[in-house]
Protein backbone atom coordinates (compact mmCIF):
# COMPACT_ATOMS: atom_id res chain seq x y z
CA UNK A 1 0.00 0.00 0.00
CA UNK A 2 2.94 2.40 0.65
CA UNK A 3 4.26 1.81 -2.86
CA UNK A 4 0.77 2.32 -4.26
CA UNK A 5 0.38 5.58 -2.30
CA UNK A 6 3.76 6.81 -3.57
CA UNK A 7 2.81 5.99 -7.16
CA UNK A 8 -0.51 7.77 -6.71
CA UNK A 9 1.21 10.93 -5.39
CA UNK A 10 3.63 10.94 -8.33
CA UNK A 11 0.71 10.57 -10.73
CA UNK A 12 -1.18 13.43 -9.02
CA UNK A 13 1.87 15.71 -9.16
CA UNK A 14 2.32 14.89 -12.85
CA UNK A 15 -1.30 15.86 -13.54
CA UNK A 16 -0.92 19.19 -11.75
CA UNK A 17 2.21 20.02 -13.77
CA UNK A 18 0.42 19.17 -17.06
CA UNK A 19 -2.56 21.27 -15.96
CA UNK A 20 -0.46 24.36 -15.20
CA UNK A 21 1.40 24.11 -18.50
CA UNK A 22 -1.90 23.86 -20.39
CA UNK A 23 -1.06 20.44 -21.82
CA UNK A 24 -4.24 18.82 -20.50
CA UNK A 25 -6.48 21.47 -22.02
CA UNK A 26 -4.65 21.17 -25.33
CA UNK A 27 -5.74 17.53 -25.62
CA UNK A 28 -9.28 18.09 -24.31
CA UNK A 29 -8.54 16.76 -20.82
CA UNK A 30 -9.39 18.21 -17.42
CA UNK A 31 -8.37 17.21 -13.92
CA UNK A 32 -10.08 17.71 -10.58
CA UNK A 33 -7.20 16.99 -8.23
CA UNK A 34 -6.14 13.38 -8.94
CA UNK A 35 -9.29 12.74 -11.01
CA UNK A 36 -8.60 12.99 -14.74
CA UNK A 37 -11.41 13.27 -17.29
CA UNK A 38 -10.63 12.38 -20.90
CA UNK A 39 -13.22 13.65 -23.37
CA UNK A 40 -13.48 12.75 -27.03
CA UNK A 41 -15.95 13.17 -29.87
CA UNK A 42 -14.65 10.01 -31.52
CA UNK A 43 -17.23 7.27 -31.48
CA UNK A 44 -20.23 9.59 -31.72
CA UNK A 45 -20.84 8.55 -35.34
CA UNK A 46 -20.89 4.92 -34.23
CA UNK A 47 -23.36 5.80 -31.46
CA UNK A 48 -25.54 7.45 -34.10
CA UNK A 49 -25.57 4.30 -36.23
CA UNK A 50 -26.34 2.00 -33.29
CA UNK A 51 -29.20 4.22 -32.12
CA UNK A 52 -31.09 3.89 -35.41
CA UNK A 53 -32.83 0.76 -34.10
CA UNK A 54 -35.07 2.97 -31.96
CA UNK A 55 -37.88 0.47 -31.36
CA UNK A 56 -35.41 -2.19 -30.24
CA UNK A 57 -33.69 0.07 -27.70
CA UNK A 58 -36.96 1.43 -26.31
CA UNK A 59 -38.25 -2.14 -25.92
CA UNK A 60 -35.07 -3.18 -24.05
CA UNK A 61 -35.36 -0.16 -21.74
CA UNK A 62 -39.06 -0.73 -21.04
CA UNK A 63 -38.72 -4.48 -20.43
CA UNK A 64 -35.66 -3.98 -18.22
CA UNK A 65 -37.18 -1.28 -16.03
CA UNK A 66 -38.80 -3.75 -13.56
CA UNK A 67 -35.34 -5.26 -12.98
CA UNK A 68 -34.07 -1.79 -12.01
CA UNK A 69 -36.85 -1.33 -9.44
CA UNK A 70 -36.32 -4.87 -8.12
CA UNK A 71 -32.60 -4.14 -7.79
CA UNK A 72 -33.44 -0.87 -6.05
CA UNK A 73 -35.62 -2.59 -3.43
CA UNK A 74 -33.10 -5.43 -2.99
CA UNK A 75 -30.18 -3.06 -2.40
CA UNK A 76 -32.10 -0.81 0.00
CA UNK A 77 -33.07 -3.90 2.02
CA UNK A 78 -29.45 -5.04 1.95
CA UNK A 79 -28.24 -1.66 3.25
CA UNK A 80 -30.79 -1.71 6.08
CA UNK A 81 -29.79 -5.27 7.08
CA UNK A 82 -26.11 -4.25 6.97
CA UNK A 83 -26.85 -1.24 9.20
CA UNK A 84 -28.56 -3.52 11.72
CA UNK A 85 -25.60 -5.91 11.75
CA UNK A 86 -23.11 -3.05 12.13
CA UNK A 87 -24.95 -1.65 15.15
CA UNK A 88 -25.99 -4.87 16.90
CA UNK A 89 -23.22 -7.28 15.83
CA UNK A 90 -20.27 -5.15 14.62
CA UNK A 91 -17.80 -7.40 12.77
CA UNK A 92 -14.19 -7.87 13.74
CA UNK A 93 -11.59 -6.05 11.59
CA UNK A 94 -10.46 -8.24 8.71
CA UNK A 95 -9.40 -8.10 5.09
CA UNK A 96 -13.10 -8.29 4.23
CA UNK A 97 -13.89 -5.11 6.18
CA UNK A 98 -10.78 -3.17 5.14
CA UNK A 99 -11.18 0.16 3.29
CA UNK A 100 -9.58 -1.40 0.18
CA UNK A 101 -12.31 -4.06 0.03
CA UNK A 102 -14.92 -1.30 -0.27
CA UNK A 103 -13.38 -0.06 -3.52
CA UNK A 104 -14.17 -1.74 -6.83
CA UNK A 105 -10.63 -1.06 -8.06
CA UNK A 106 -8.69 -4.05 -9.42
CA UNK A 107 -5.38 -4.58 -7.67
CA UNK A 108 -6.42 -2.33 -4.76
CA UNK A 109 -9.38 -4.43 -3.67
CA UNK A 110 -7.69 -7.55 -2.21
CA UNK A 111 -10.33 -9.82 -3.76
CA UNK A 112 -10.18 -8.47 -7.33
CA UNK A 113 -7.08 -9.40 -9.38
CA UNK A 114 -5.47 -6.60 -11.37
CA UNK A 115 -5.52 -7.95 -14.96
CA UNK A 116 -8.83 -9.81 -14.98
CA UNK A 117 -10.44 -7.10 -12.87
CA UNK A 118 -9.37 -4.40 -15.32
CA UNK A 119 -10.80 -6.42 -18.22
CA UNK A 120 -14.12 -6.80 -16.39
CA UNK A 121 -14.19 -3.14 -15.32
CA UNK A 122 -13.35 -1.86 -18.81
CA UNK A 123 -16.15 -3.91 -20.40
CA UNK A 124 -18.55 -2.77 -17.68
CA UNK A 125 -17.78 0.93 -18.13
CA UNK A 126 -17.99 0.78 -21.92
CA UNK A 127 -21.30 -1.11 -21.85
CA UNK A 128 -22.80 1.22 -19.25
CA UNK A 129 -21.85 4.54 -20.81
CA UNK A 130 -22.35 3.58 -24.47
CA UNK A 131 -25.88 2.47 -23.52
CA UNK A 132 -26.60 5.88 -21.99
CA UNK A 133 -25.32 7.59 -25.14
CA UNK A 134 -27.36 5.36 -27.45
CA UNK A 135 -30.61 5.98 -25.51
CA UNK A 136 -29.95 9.72 -25.57
CA UNK A 137 -29.88 9.62 -29.35
CA UNK A 138 -32.88 7.29 -29.47
CA UNK A 139 -34.83 9.89 -27.49
CA UNK A 140 -33.50 12.75 -29.63
CA UNK A 141 -31.09 14.16 -27.03
CA UNK A 142 -27.70 15.41 -28.21
CA UNK A 143 -24.52 13.69 -26.90
CA UNK A 144 -21.62 16.14 -26.58
CA UNK A 145 -18.80 13.69 -25.93
CA UNK A 146 -17.74 10.33 -24.59
CA UNK A 147 -15.01 9.88 -22.03
CA UNK A 148 -13.28 7.95 -19.30
CA UNK A 149 -12.44 8.93 -15.71
CA UNK A 150 -9.02 7.99 -14.35
CA UNK A 151 -7.52 8.06 -10.87
CA UNK A 152 -4.30 6.27 -11.83
CA UNK A 153 -6.54 3.44 -13.04
CA UNK A 154 -9.95 3.64 -14.76
CA UNK A 155 -12.63 4.28 -12.12
CA UNK A 156 -15.47 5.37 -14.37
CA UNK A 157 -16.63 6.42 -17.79
CA UNK A 158 -19.20 8.89 -19.01
CA UNK A 159 -21.37 9.90 -21.89
CA UNK A 160 -21.94 13.64 -21.75
CA UNK A 161 -25.46 14.49 -22.89
CA UNK A 162 -26.69 17.99 -23.56
CA UNK A 163 -28.29 18.56 -20.15
CA UNK A 164 -30.33 21.48 -21.46
CA UNK A 165 -32.09 19.07 -23.83
CA UNK A 166 -32.19 16.20 -21.32
CA UNK A 167 -33.97 18.22 -18.63
CA UNK A 168 -36.00 20.39 -21.00
CA UNK A 169 -39.74 20.32 -20.28
CA UNK A 170 -40.26 19.21 -23.88
CA UNK A 171 -38.41 15.96 -23.15
CA UNK A 172 -40.88 13.37 -21.89
CA UNK A 173 -40.35 11.93 -18.40
CA UNK A 174 -40.34 8.36 -19.75
CA UNK A 175 -37.51 9.37 -22.09
CA UNK A 176 -35.36 10.50 -19.16
CA UNK A 177 -36.21 7.31 -17.22
CA UNK A 178 -35.11 5.21 -20.19
CA UNK A 179 -31.84 7.16 -20.51
CA UNK A 180 -31.04 6.83 -16.79
CA UNK A 181 -32.02 3.15 -16.47
CA UNK A 182 -30.46 1.70 -19.64
CA UNK A 183 -26.92 1.62 -18.20
CA UNK A 184 -28.05 -0.64 -15.35
CA UNK A 185 -30.18 -2.75 -17.69
CA UNK A 186 -27.27 -3.23 -20.12
CA UNK A 187 -24.94 -4.23 -17.27
CA UNK A 188 -27.49 -6.81 -16.13
CA UNK A 189 -27.84 -8.21 -19.66
CA UNK A 190 -24.07 -8.51 -20.13
CA UNK A 191 -23.72 -10.08 -16.67
CA UNK A 192 -26.47 -12.59 -17.47
CA UNK A 193 -24.89 -13.59 -20.81
CA UNK A 194 -21.36 -13.75 -19.38
CA UNK A 195 -22.51 -15.85 -16.42
CA UNK A 196 -24.29 -18.27 -18.77
CA UNK A 197 -21.12 -18.57 -20.86
CA UNK A 198 -18.99 -19.01 -17.71
CA UNK A 199 -21.11 -21.73 -16.10
CA UNK A 200 -21.40 -23.60 -19.40
CA UNK A 201 -17.66 -23.15 -19.93
CA UNK A 202 -16.94 -25.00 -16.70
CA UNK A 203 -17.57 -28.21 -18.67
CA UNK A 204 -14.30 -27.52 -20.52
CA UNK A 205 -12.28 -28.11 -17.35
CA UNK A 206 -10.71 -31.48 -16.62
CA UNK A 207 -10.35 -31.74 -12.81
CA UNK A 208 -7.50 -33.65 -11.21
CA UNK A 209 -6.47 -34.92 -7.79
CA UNK A 210 -3.46 -33.12 -6.36
CA UNK A 211 -1.15 -33.26 -3.40
CA UNK A 212 -0.84 -29.77 -1.90
CA UNK A 213 1.34 -28.19 0.74
CA UNK A 214 -0.05 -26.57 3.89
CA UNK A 215 -0.56 -23.25 2.06
CA UNK A 216 -2.78 -24.97 -0.53
CA UNK A 217 -0.21 -24.81 -3.36
CA UNK A 218 -0.13 -27.80 -5.69
CA UNK A 219 2.92 -30.06 -5.38
CA UNK A 220 1.77 -32.29 -8.22
CA UNK A 221 -1.10 -34.24 -9.77
CA UNK A 222 -1.90 -37.75 -8.53
CA UNK A 223 -1.87 -40.20 -11.47
CA UNK A 224 -2.07 -43.55 -9.65
CA UNK A 225 -2.62 -44.93 -6.18
CA UNK A 226 -1.19 -48.42 -5.61
CA UNK A 227 -0.84 -48.84 -9.37
CA UNK A 228 -4.48 -47.98 -10.12
CA UNK A 229 -5.22 -44.91 -12.27
CA UNK A 230 -7.11 -42.17 -10.42
CA UNK A 231 -10.29 -41.15 -12.22
CA UNK A 232 -12.17 -39.32 -9.46
CA UNK A 233 -11.30 -39.30 -5.76
CA UNK A 234 -8.54 -41.38 -4.19
CA UNK A 235 -10.57 -42.55 -1.18
CA UNK A 236 -11.58 -45.94 -2.56
CA UNK A 237 -8.01 -46.69 -3.70
CA UNK A 238 -6.29 -46.16 -0.35
CA UNK A 239 -5.55 -49.21 1.83
CA UNK A 240 -6.46 -48.31 5.45
CA UNK A 241 -3.59 -48.38 7.96
CA UNK A 242 -1.18 -49.79 5.38
CA UNK A 243 1.63 -48.19 3.43
CA UNK A 244 0.35 -46.91 0.09
CA UNK A 245 2.19 -45.80 -3.02
CA UNK A 246 1.13 -42.96 -5.29
CA UNK A 247 2.49 -41.72 -8.59
CA UNK A 248 2.79 -37.94 -8.57
CA UNK A 249 3.33 -35.82 -11.68
CA UNK A 250 4.68 -32.29 -11.57
CA UNK A 251 6.90 -30.02 -13.71
CA UNK A 252 9.98 -32.19 -13.12
CA UNK A 253 8.28 -35.43 -14.19
CA UNK A 254 6.74 -38.40 -12.35
CA UNK A 255 7.66 -39.43 -8.81
CA UNK A 256 6.73 -42.19 -6.39
CA UNK A 257 5.63 -41.33 -2.85
CA UNK A 258 4.59 -43.53 0.06
CA UNK A 259 2.16 -42.71 2.85
CA UNK A 260 0.29 -44.48 5.63
CA UNK A 261 -3.39 -44.96 4.81
CA UNK A 262 -4.68 -43.30 7.96
CA UNK A 263 -7.21 -40.49 7.75
CA UNK A 264 -7.44 -37.51 10.02
CA UNK A 265 -7.64 -33.76 10.43
CA UNK A 266 -4.44 -31.86 9.85
CA UNK A 267 -3.61 -29.00 12.19
CA UNK A 268 -2.57 -25.93 10.24
CA UNK A 269 -1.46 -24.17 13.42
CA UNK A 270 -2.05 -23.43 17.09
CA UNK A 271 -4.35 -20.68 18.35
CA UNK A 272 -2.53 -18.05 20.38
CA UNK A 273 -3.53 -15.12 22.56
CA UNK A 274 -1.38 -12.73 24.50
CA UNK A 275 -0.89 -13.84 28.14
CA UNK A 276 -2.81 -17.07 27.58
CA UNK A 277 -1.74 -20.56 26.55
CA UNK A 278 -4.29 -23.08 25.29
CA UNK A 279 -4.60 -26.84 25.99
CA UNK A 280 -3.14 -28.17 22.71
CA UNK A 281 0.07 -26.18 23.11
CA UNK A 282 0.33 -27.06 26.80
CA UNK A 283 0.00 -30.76 25.97
CA UNK A 284 2.72 -30.58 23.29
CA UNK A 285 0.60 -30.84 20.15
CA UNK A 286 2.17 -29.05 17.19
CA UNK A 287 1.00 -27.65 13.87
CA UNK A 288 1.35 -30.16 11.04
CA UNK A 289 0.26 -33.08 13.17
CA UNK A 290 -2.89 -34.97 12.23
CA UNK A 291 -5.69 -35.70 14.73
CA UNK A 292 -7.02 -39.21 14.11
CA UNK A 293 -9.15 -39.86 17.25
CA UNK A 294 -10.82 -37.92 20.06
CA UNK A 295 -11.65 -40.16 23.04
CA UNK A 296 -11.26 -43.23 20.79
CA UNK A 297 -13.75 -41.86 18.26
CA UNK A 298 -12.35 -41.76 14.70
CA UNK A 299 -11.94 -38.25 13.28
CA UNK A 300 -11.57 -38.34 9.49
CA UNK A 301 -12.70 -34.85 8.44
CA UNK A 302 -13.18 -31.31 9.76
CA UNK A 303 -16.90 -32.14 10.09
CA UNK A 304 -16.04 -35.11 12.35
CA UNK A 305 -13.76 -32.88 14.43
CA UNK A 306 -16.41 -30.18 14.88
CA UNK A 307 -19.06 -32.74 15.76
CA UNK A 308 -16.93 -34.30 18.49
CA UNK A 309 -15.86 -30.95 19.92
CA UNK A 310 -19.49 -29.82 20.14
CA UNK A 311 -20.14 -32.76 22.46
CA UNK A 312 -17.45 -31.60 24.89
CA UNK A 313 -17.67 -29.05 27.69
CA UNK A 314 -15.13 -26.52 29.00
CA UNK A 315 -12.96 -28.07 31.71
CA UNK A 316 -13.53 -31.61 30.42
CA UNK A 317 -10.47 -33.86 30.10
CA UNK A 318 -10.08 -35.69 26.78
CA UNK A 319 -7.66 -38.03 25.03
CA UNK A 320 -6.42 -37.04 21.59
CA UNK A 321 -4.65 -39.44 19.20
CA UNK A 322 -2.44 -37.80 16.59
CA UNK A 323 -0.29 -39.06 13.74
CA UNK A 324 3.09 -37.38 13.34
CA UNK A 325 3.92 -37.81 9.64
CA UNK A 326 7.51 -36.63 10.13
CA UNK A 327 8.29 -39.31 12.71
CA UNK A 328 5.73 -41.70 11.16
CA UNK A 329 4.29 -42.60 14.57
CA UNK A 330 1.11 -42.20 16.60
CA UNK A 331 1.02 -40.27 19.87
CA UNK A 332 -1.58 -39.89 22.62
CA UNK A 333 -2.09 -36.51 24.32
CA UNK A 334 -4.28 -35.93 27.37
CA UNK A 335 -5.56 -32.39 27.82
CA UNK A 336 -8.21 -30.34 29.62
CA UNK A 337 -10.38 -28.23 27.33
CA UNK A 338 -10.47 -24.47 27.80
CA UNK A 339 -13.47 -22.13 27.72
CA UNK A 340 -13.76 -19.95 24.62
CA UNK A 341 -17.00 -17.94 24.43
CA UNK A 342 -18.82 -20.61 26.41
CA UNK A 343 -17.60 -23.50 24.27
CA UNK A 344 -15.01 -26.22 24.76
CA UNK A 345 -11.82 -25.16 23.01
CA UNK A 346 -8.67 -27.11 22.23
CA UNK A 347 -6.69 -24.21 20.74
CA UNK A 348 -5.98 -25.41 17.19
CA UNK A 349 -6.58 -24.33 13.61
CA UNK A 350 -7.96 -27.16 11.50
CA UNK A 351 -7.13 -27.53 7.79
CA UNK A 352 -10.13 -28.02 5.48
CA UNK A 353 -8.13 -30.20 3.08
CA UNK A 354 -8.51 -33.98 2.94
CA UNK A 355 -5.57 -35.44 4.84
CA UNK A 356 -4.30 -39.04 4.62
CA UNK A 357 -1.05 -40.10 6.22
CA UNK A 358 0.06 -36.49 6.66
CA UNK A 359 -0.39 -35.66 2.95
CA UNK A 360 -2.93 -33.03 1.89
CA UNK A 361 -5.12 -34.09 -1.03
CA UNK A 362 -7.31 -31.81 -3.10
CA UNK A 363 -9.85 -32.94 -5.69
CA UNK A 364 -10.54 -29.95 -7.98
CA UNK A 365 -13.84 -31.55 -8.96
CA UNK A 366 -15.16 -30.23 -5.64
CA UNK A 367 -14.81 -26.61 -6.69
CA UNK A 368 -16.53 -27.40 -9.99
CA UNK A 369 -19.45 -28.97 -8.12
CA UNK A 370 -19.76 -25.88 -5.91
CA UNK A 371 -19.63 -23.50 -8.87
CA UNK A 372 -22.09 -25.51 -10.93
CA UNK A 373 -24.56 -25.50 -8.02
CA UNK A 374 -24.79 -21.68 -7.99
CA UNK A 375 -27.39 -21.23 -10.78
CA UNK A 376 -29.83 -23.56 -9.00
CA UNK A 377 -29.35 -21.63 -5.73
CA UNK A 378 -30.74 -18.43 -7.31
CA UNK A 379 -34.27 -19.68 -6.63
CA UNK A 380 -33.62 -18.55 -3.05
CA UNK A 381 -32.74 -14.92 -2.02
CA UNK A 382 -29.71 -16.30 -0.18
CA UNK A 383 -28.40 -17.48 -3.55
CA UNK A 384 -28.32 -13.89 -4.81
CA UNK A 385 -26.33 -12.88 -1.73
CA UNK A 386 -23.91 -15.68 -2.62
CA UNK A 387 -23.43 -14.24 -6.11
CA UNK A 388 -22.87 -10.72 -4.72
CA UNK A 389 -20.18 -11.98 -2.33
CA UNK A 390 -18.71 -14.60 -4.70
CA UNK A 391 -15.21 -13.02 -5.02
CA UNK A 392 -14.75 -13.29 -1.25
CA UNK A 393 -14.55 -17.07 -1.67
CA UNK A 394 -13.59 -17.49 -5.34
CA UNK A 395 -11.30 -15.10 -7.26
CA UNK A 396 -11.31 -17.02 -10.51
CA UNK A 397 -8.92 -19.72 -11.67
CA UNK A 398 -5.71 -17.66 -11.42
CA UNK A 399 -3.14 -19.77 -9.57
CA UNK A 400 -5.30 -22.89 -9.89
CA UNK A 401 -4.00 -24.02 -13.29
CA UNK A 402 -2.08 -26.92 -11.73
CA UNK A 403 -5.31 -28.36 -10.33
CA UNK A 404 -6.73 -28.94 -13.81
CA UNK A 405 -5.47 -30.66 -16.96
CA UNK A 406 -6.21 -27.89 -19.47
CA UNK A 407 -4.30 -25.52 -21.79
CA UNK A 408 -3.86 -21.88 -20.62
CA UNK A 409 -6.43 -20.39 -23.01
CA UNK A 410 -9.27 -22.17 -21.15
CA UNK A 411 -8.38 -20.33 -17.94
CA UNK A 412 -8.00 -17.00 -19.80
CA UNK A 413 -11.48 -17.45 -21.23
CA UNK A 414 -13.12 -18.46 -17.94
CA UNK A 415 -11.39 -15.75 -15.89
CA UNK A 416 -12.44 -13.07 -18.39
CA UNK A 417 -16.06 -14.28 -18.43
CA UNK A 418 -16.18 -14.56 -14.64
CA UNK A 419 -14.98 -11.04 -13.93
CA UNK A 420 -16.94 -9.46 -16.79
CA UNK A 421 -20.06 -11.13 -15.39
CA UNK A 422 -19.52 -10.29 -11.73
CA UNK A 423 -18.37 -6.68 -12.15
CA UNK A 424 -21.24 -5.92 -14.56
CA UNK A 425 -23.66 -7.49 -12.09
CA UNK A 426 -22.28 -5.61 -9.08
CA UNK A 427 -22.00 -2.23 -10.85
CA UNK A 428 -25.56 -2.67 -12.11
CA UNK A 429 -26.85 -3.46 -8.62
CA UNK A 430 -24.90 -0.63 -6.98
CA UNK A 431 -26.25 1.85 -9.52
CA UNK A 432 -29.79 0.72 -8.64
CA UNK A 433 -29.47 2.43 -5.25
CA UNK A 434 -31.94 5.35 -5.09
CA UNK A 435 -29.19 7.86 -4.32
CA UNK A 436 -28.43 10.75 -6.64
CA UNK A 437 -26.07 10.96 -8.57
CA UNK A 438 -26.39 7.20 -9.15
CA UNK A 439 -28.68 6.07 -11.99
CA UNK A 440 -31.07 4.56 -9.48
CA UNK A 441 -31.40 7.92 -7.76
CA UNK A 442 -32.28 9.60 -11.07
CA UNK A 443 -34.80 6.89 -11.96
CA UNK A 444 -36.35 7.09 -8.49
CA UNK A 445 -36.64 10.90 -8.67
CA UNK A 446 -38.23 10.92 -12.14
CA UNK A 447 -40.64 8.08 -11.32
CA UNK A 448 -41.63 9.37 -7.90
CA UNK A 449 -42.11 12.97 -9.08
CA UNK A 450 -44.36 11.64 -11.86
CA UNK A 451 -46.44 9.78 -9.27
CA UNK A 452 -46.68 12.87 -7.05
CA UNK A 453 -47.47 15.34 -9.83
CA UNK A 454 -51.21 14.59 -9.78
CA UNK A 455 -51.44 15.56 -6.12
CA UNK A 456 -48.74 18.18 -5.67
CA UNK A 457 -48.58 19.69 -9.17
CA UNK A 458 -45.49 21.86 -9.67
CA UNK A 459 -44.29 21.05 -6.14
CA UNK A 460 -43.86 17.37 -7.04
CA UNK A 461 -40.34 17.86 -8.45
CA UNK A 462 -39.15 19.57 -5.28
CA UNK A 463 -40.78 17.04 -2.93
CA UNK A 464 -39.37 14.11 -4.91
CA UNK A 465 -35.88 15.65 -4.99
CA UNK A 466 -35.90 16.14 -1.20
CA UNK A 467 -36.84 12.49 -0.68
CA UNK A 468 -34.14 11.39 -3.16
CA UNK A 469 -31.57 13.52 -1.29
CA UNK A 470 -32.64 11.92 2.00
CA UNK A 471 -32.07 8.47 0.49
CA UNK A 472 -28.68 9.60 -0.82
CA UNK A 473 -27.53 10.84 2.62
CA UNK A 474 -28.85 7.70 4.33
CA UNK A 475 -27.26 5.30 1.83
CA UNK A 476 -23.85 6.95 1.60
CA UNK A 477 -23.74 7.35 5.40
CA UNK A 478 -24.55 3.65 5.74
CA UNK A 479 -21.83 2.69 3.25
CA UNK A 480 -19.33 4.82 5.17
CA UNK A 481 -20.31 3.13 8.45
CA UNK A 482 -19.73 -0.32 6.90
CA UNK A 483 -16.10 0.69 6.42
CA UNK A 484 -15.57 2.83 9.53
CA UNK A 485 -17.12 0.71 12.30
CA UNK A 486 -14.87 -2.39 11.91
CA UNK A 487 -11.77 -0.22 11.48
CA UNK A 488 -12.63 1.94 14.50
CA UNK A 489 -12.69 -1.30 16.46
CA UNK A 490 -9.22 -2.02 15.08
CA UNK A 491 -8.06 1.27 16.65
CA UNK A 492 -9.78 0.37 19.90
CA UNK A 493 -12.42 3.13 19.58
Secondary structure, DSSP 8 states (H G I E B T S, - for coil): -HHHHHHHHHHHHHHHHHHHTTHHHHTTEEEETTEEEEEE-TTHHHHHHHTT-HHHHHHHHHHHHHHHHHHHHHHHHHHHHHHHHHHHS-----STTSGGGGS--BTTBTTS-HHHHHHHHHHHHHHHHHHHHHHHHHTT--EEEEEEEESSSEEEEEEEE-HHHHT-TTS-HHHHHHHHHHHHHHHHHHHHHHHHHHHHHGGG--B-EEEE-TTS-EEEEEEEETTEE-SS-SGGG--TTSEEEEEEEETTEEEEEEEE--EEEEEEEE--BTTB--HHHHHT--TT-EEEEETTEE--SHHHHHHHHHH--TT-EEEEEEEETTTTEEEEEEEE-EEETTEEE--EEE--SEEETTEEEEETHHHHHHHHTHHHHTTSHHHHHHHHTGGGT---STT-GGGB---HHHHHHHHHHHHHHHHHHHHHHHHTSS-TTSHHHHHHHHHHHHHHHHHHGGGHHHHHHHHHHHHHHHHHHHHHHHHHHHHHHHTT-
